[in-house]
Amino acid sequence: PTPRLLRTTPARLPASVSPAAQGLTRAALGAQGDELWRQVVEAEGRGQRRWTESRAFLKDYDPGNKKEPEQLPEHGPRFSDTVPVASSQVVGSRLATPLGRALVCMDFEFVEGTPA
């Protein structure tokens, strides 16, 4: 026979705890959670401000080499030479390239089982 597991807490709350008191307890826990959340957000903001004040200079620091901010050109082409211009951010499949033709051939062999 297996030993019987004993319950460590009563199945029902004691009669001295009313449902209204249970609701107040839940509300108090919710308020504590809100307060804790506010404190965490405030501490994160303080940490970010401290980092900016004390260590932000390190992002531009390179021992031995002074980093200059990159100057952007005043005028540049509207469209990229390397990224295809397409509507709705859809990029073409480029099947006309040698790599595209090889991939189509391999896909056909995989699906049909016969070389093209």
C-alpha positions, 0 to 999 in steps of 0.5 A, a space after each residue: 500500500 502507498 502511504 496516504 498524502 496528508 493535506 498541509 492546509 485545510 480544504 476550506 478557509 476558516 469561518 473567521 475569514 469572510 469573503 469580503 475580507 478575502 476580497 480586501 486582501 486581494 485588493 491589498 496585494 494588487 496595490 502592493 504589486 502596483 507599488 512594487 512595479 512603480 518602484 522597479 520602473 523608477 529604479 530603472 530610470 534612475 539607473 539609466 540616468 546614472 549610466 548616462 552621467 557616469 559612463 556614456 562617454 565610454 560609447 565613444 571611447 577607443 584607447 589610442 583612436 579618437 572616434 569621430 562621429 560619422 558625417 552623412 552626405 548632404 545628398 544621396 540617392 533615393 534608392 539603394 544600389 544593392 537592395 531591390 526596389 519593390 512595393 510592400 517591402 516584397 523582394 523579388 525571388 531572383 530566379 533568373 540568376 544562376 543560383 536561382 536556376 540551380 535552386 529551382 532545379 534542385 527543388 524539382 529533383 527533390 519533389 519529382 525525384 528525376 533530374 531536370 
